[in-house]
Amino acid sequence: MYMIYIDDSGQKEVRRRHMGELVSVGGVIVPEPAVAGFATALDGIRAEFEIPEGEELKWKPPKSTFQAKATGPLITELRQRMLQAAIDSGIKSAVVVWDRGHVPWEKTRVEPEILKYLYERIASYLRERNDVGIIIADQPGGGRKDEVKWLADTLGLTREGTRFATPDRVVSPILTAPSHHVPHLQLADLVTAATTAAVAGQPAGMKLAKWLKELARTNAHGLVGGTGVALWPPDLVDLHYWIFQETHYAKGSTGHPIGPSDNPFSDPGRTYQRDDGLPGPDSPTSRPP
């Protein structure tokens, strides 16, 4: 049995050229024995960093909190330690990021679509392990009425599955819980928000790319792209090269090269094939066309 904790995120301020607002949803897939183990590990990390009791660990903490007042290096180290504790516990992750600059659907239309994509990746992971799981989502922020509507809207996933995922692997309707009391939802917040920030080119997310890659679910070829981190539309595929140093993207049983090409006759075609879209000297990986 696996417990899957999911949360949504977004990024309005992006640093990459030709990119718009990002909308995302992601989750962490926790083996049953690791549920208690990760919570205990996180308690130890909180004590070591002297996080006040009862303060929720969040990517964007309220201004009055210890985290909001702490220095950048301390917060980066705290996040790295959280991700490493998840890796050590055998937890895996999956995140779906949608660029509204490339596909400008309304957010109300994007959100159920990316939840479907995430569900398919969760179901696939469970199928590979011949196991089942339960999905727990962070409570929507709009109150009880919004929560009831959100839960009703997700029933189709757990009852019928999708075109690519049967409903037998997730064995109950999606549940909700307050993240304030669930450390695994706080981990889901970190993974989803940090991955989205890395895609946006924000330094806070890019500093965590090594840990995010190790935590992310991989395909049969050992690649994160499309499996542990899914970017939409497909035009964004080369970001797997710039963020996670992957040189190929697997589609079916075929691997396709991504990233810059030394062939002078190569037509880049995709937005980020020749450079990462980051501005000038701030980007150690940028390569001019």
C-alpha positions in Angstrom: 0.0 0.0 0.0 1.2 3.5 -0.9 0.0 6.8 0.5 0.1 9.6 -2.1 0.1 13.2 -0.9 -0.6 15.9 -3.5 -0.7 19.7 -3.7 -1.0 22.4 -6.4 1.3 25.3 -7.1 2.0 28.0 -9.6 4.5 30.6 -10.7 3.4 34.0 -12.1 6.9 35.5 -12.2 9.1 33.5 -14.6 12.7 34.3 -15.7 12.8 32.3 -18.9 12.1 34.0 -22.1 9.0 32.9 -24.1 7.4 31.5 -21.0 4.1 32.5 -19.3 2.4 31.8 -16.0 3.0 28.2 -14.8 0.3 26.1 -13.2 1.2 22.8 -11.6 0.2 19.9 -9.4 2.4 17.3 -7.9 2.7 14.7 -5.3 4.9 12.4 -3.3 4.3 8.6 -3.3 5.1 7.2 0.1 5.5 3.5 0.8 3.4 2.5 3.9 6.5 1.8 6.1 7.9 5.2 5.3 4.9 7.2 6.5 6.0 7.2 10.1 9.7 7.1 9.2 9.6 10.3 7.2 7.5 12.1 9.9 10.0 11.2 12.5 12.9 12.3 10.3 11.2 15.6 9.7 10.6 16.1 13.4 14.4 15.8 13.9 15.1 18.3 11.1 12.6 20.8 12.6 14.3 20.5 16.0 17.8 20.9 14.5 16.8 24.1 12.6 14.8 25.3 15.7 11.6 25.7 13.8 8.9 26.8 16.3 6.5 24.1 17.3 3.3 24.3 15.3 4.8 26.3 12.4 3.9 24.7 9.1 6.8 24.2 6.6 5.8 26.0 3.4 7.4 27.2 0.2 5.8 30.6 0.7 5.5 31.0 4.5 3.5 33.9 6.0 5.6 37.0 6.8 5.5 36.6 10.6 6.9 33.1 10.7 10.4 32.0 11.5 10.9 30.7 8.0 10.1 34.1 6.4 12.6 35.8 8.6 15.4 33.3 8.2 18.3 33.8 5.8 18.3 32.4 2.3 21.1 29.8 2.9 19.4 28.4 6.0 16.1 27.9 4.2 17.9 26.3 1.2 19.6 23.9 3.5 16.3 23.1 5.3 14.7 22.3 2.0 17.6 20.2 0.9 17.5 18.2 4.1 13.7 17.7 3.7 14.2 16.3 0.2 17.1 14.1 1.3 15.1 12.7 4.1 12.4 11.8 1.5 14.9 10.2 -0.8 16.4 8.2 2.1 12.9 7.0 3.0 12.3 5.6 -0.5 9.7 8.2 -1.4 9.2 9.1 -5.0 7.6 12.1 -6.6 5.7 13.2 -9.8 4.9 16.8 -10.8 3.1 18.1 -13.8 3.8 21.7 -15.0 1.7 23.6 -17.6 2.9 26.8 -19.3 0.0 29.1 -20.0 2.3 31.2 -22.2 2.4 28.4 -24.7 -1.1 27.0 -24.2 -3.2 29.9 -22.7 -6.1 27.9 -21.3 -8.0 29.4 -18.4 -6.7 28.1 -15.0 -10.1 26.6 -14.3 -9.6 24.4 -17.4 -5.9 23.7 -16.8 -6.3 22.4 -13.2 -8.4 19.3 -13.9 -6.3 18.5 -16.9 -3.0 18.4 -15.1 -4.6 16.5 -12.2 -5.6 13.9 -14.7 -2.0 13.8 -16.0 -0.7 13.4 -12.4 -3.3 10.6 -11.7 -2.0 8.7 -14.7 1.6 8.9 -13.4 0.5 7.8 -10.0 -1.5 4.9 -11.3 1.3 3.8 -13.6 3.8 3.7 -10.6 1.4 1.6 -8.6 0.8 -0.7 -11.6 4.5 -1.2 -12.0 4.7 -2.4 -8.4 1.5 -4.4 -8.5 0.2 -2.4 -5.6 -2.5 0.1 -4.6 -2.7 3.5 -3.0 -4.8 6.2 -1.5 -4.5 9.9 -2.6 -4.7 12.6 0.0 -4.8 16.2 -1.2 -4.2 19.5 0.7 -7.5 21.1 1.6 -8.5 23.8 -1.0 -8.1 27.3 0.4 -11.6 28.5 -0.4 -13.4 26.9 2.6 -15.7 24.0 3.0 -17.9 24.8 0.0 -14.9 24.8 -2.4 -13.6 21.6 -0.8 -16.9 19.8 -1.4 -17.0 21.0 -5.0 -13.3 20.0 -5.6 -13.9 16.5 -4.2 -17.0 16.1 -6.3 -15.1 17.1 -9.4 -12.4 14.5 -8.8 -14.8 11.5 -8.4 -14.7 10.8 -12.1 -10.9 10.0 -11.8 -11.3 7.5 -9.1 -14.4 5.9 -10.5 -13.5 5.7 -14.2 -9.8 6.4 -14.4 -8.6 8.0 -17.7 -7.8 6.9 -21.2 -4.4 5.8 -20.0 -5.1 4.7 -16.4 -7.6 2.2 -15.0 -9.3 3.1 -11.7 -8.3 -0.1 -9.9 -5.0 1.2 -8.4 -6.3 4.1 -6.5 -8.7 2.4 -4.1 -10.7 5.2 -2.7 -12.0 8.6 -3.7 -9.4 11.4 -3.2 -9.4 12.5 0.4 -8.4 15.9 1.8 -6.5 16.9 4.9 -5.1 20.2 6.4 -1.4 20.4 5.5 -0.7 22.1 8.8 -1.1 18.7 10.5 0.3 16.4 7.8 4.1 16.6 7.3 3.8 14.6 4.0 1.6 17.3 2.5 4.2 19.8 3.5 6.7 17.7 1.6 4.3 17.7 -1.4 4.1 21.5 -1.2 7.9 21.8 -1.3 8.4 19.3 -4.2 5.7 20.8 -6.3 6.6 24.4 -5.7 10.3 23.9 -6.0 9.9 22.0 -9.3 7.7 24.7 -10.7 10.2 27.4 -9.6 13.0 25.5 -11.3 11.0 25.3 -14.5 10.4 29.1 -14.2 14.2 29.6 -13.9 14.0 30.9 -10.3 17.2 30.4 -8.3 15.4 29.0 -5.3 14.1 26.1 -7.3 17.2 25.6 -9.4 19.3 25.1 -6.3 17.2 22.1 -5.4 17.3 20.5 -8.9 19.8 17.7 -7.8 17.5 16.6 -5.0 14.3 16.9 -7.1 15.8 14.8 -9.8 16.9 12.0 -7.4 13.4 12.0 -5.7 11.4 12.0 -9.0 10.0 8.9 -10.4 11.9 7.6 -13.5 10.9 5.5 -16.6 12.4 2.3 -17.8 15.3 4.2 -19.2 16.1 5.9 -15.9 14.9 9.3 -17.1 12.8 11.8 -15.2 11.4 13.6 -18.2 7.7 12.9 -18.8 7.5 10.5 -15.9 8.6 12.2 -12.6 8.4 15.7 -14.2 5.9 16.2 -17.0 6.0 19.5 -18.9 3.2 20.7 -21.1 3.2 21.5 -23.9 5.8 19.1 -25.4 7.7 22.1 -26.8 9.2 22.5 -23.3 10.9 19.1 -23.5 14.4 20.5 -23.7 14.1 22.0 -20.2 14.8 18.5 -19.0 18.3 19.0 -20.4 18.9 22.4 -18.8 17.4 21.6 -15.4 18.1 17.9 -14.9 21.0 17.4 -17.4 19.1 14.7 -19.2 20.3 14.3 -22.8 17.4 12.2 -24.1 13.6 12.1 -23.8 12.0 8.7 -24.1 8.7 8.4 -26.0 7.6 4.8 -26.0 10.7 2.6 -26.5 12.5 5.3 -28.5 14.9 7.9 -27.0 15.0 11.3 -28.7 18.0 13.7 -28.2 17.2 16.9 -26.4 19.2 20.0 -25.7 21.7 21.9 -27.9 23.0 20.3 -31.1 26.5 20.8 -32.6 25.1 20.1 -36.0 25.2 23.5 -37.9 22.4 22.4 -40.1 20.1 21.4 -37.2 16.9 23.4 -37.0 16.2 23.8 -33.3 12.4 23.8 -33.8 11.7 23.9 -30.0 11.8 26.9 -27.8 14.6 25.8 -25.5 16.6 23.5 -27.7 19.6 25.8 -28.1 19.5 27.7 -24.8 17.7 27.7 -21.5 16.0 31.1 -22.0 17.6 32.7 -18.9 18.9 36.2 -19.1 22.5 36.9 -19.9 25.3 36.3 -17.4 22.9 35.1 -14.7 22.7 31.8 -16.7 25.8 29.6 -16.6 24.1 27.2 -18.9 22.8 29.6 -21.5 24.1 29.2 -25.0 23.3 31.8 -27.6 21.7 30.7 -30.8 
